[in-house]
Amino acid sequence: MEFAEVVRRRRMVRAYADEPVDPAVVDRMLENAVRAPSAGFSQGWAFLRLDTPEDLARFWAATSPPRPGLAMVDPNEKPESRWMRGMRTAPVVIVPMSNREAYLDRYAEPDNGWTDRDEARWPVPYWHIDTGMAALLILQTAVDEGLGACFFGIPPERIPVFRAEFGVPEEYTPIGAITVGHRTDDAGAKGSPARRPRKPVDEVVHRGGWHTP
């Protein structure tokens, strides 16, 4: 698929067909993810790959508190329930995680000229940004492979439970999670693009200075 087509077709997919994903495709997603740029080539990321029914069940149990009536079909159910039901149909979940310590250590090395690990030197947390770029490569690879994917957040109050369930070291922070699977005619719960228009380029790009459209 042409790159422009990959970009154009990328959407957050919130429901998946009952069909497994080829493990070799997941391999390619992760191989592409580690091609993302990282400050100082720190590569302070890690990816938790969950692609068995048992591990997926553990993930959803750890990251989403029980919701009464979640399994019931109720026309008056809250949108969050429809969203969760669709997301749970994904046969693969990938959790990208950032490691701040890897960046602080890397920039305290002699070739970078810093002699300390002071986080105040960083204008923004590049460990999260770089891991986010790696996550986008996973999303784009999914499109290129004819699959659907969705990036979403893990509730902060569930992160300790997630860490404990999967033995994640304290220095790694999940920046979110990605569901992956085959697209289905059922798009699942509608996301914000169904309610909000995409801003035109001229509204968000300021050429030569800040100009109000």
Secondary structure, 3 states (H helix, E strand, C coil): CCHHHHHHHCCECCCCCCCCCCHHHHHHHHHHHCCCCCHHHCCCEEEEEECCHHHHHHHHHHHCCCCCCCCCCCCCCCHHHHHHHHHCCCCEEEEEEEEHHHHHHHCCCHHHCCCCCCHHHCCCCHHHHHHHHHHHHHHHHHHHCCCEEEEECCCHHHHHHHHHHHCCCCCEEECCEEEEECCCCCCCCCCHHHCCCCCCHHHHCCCCCCCCC
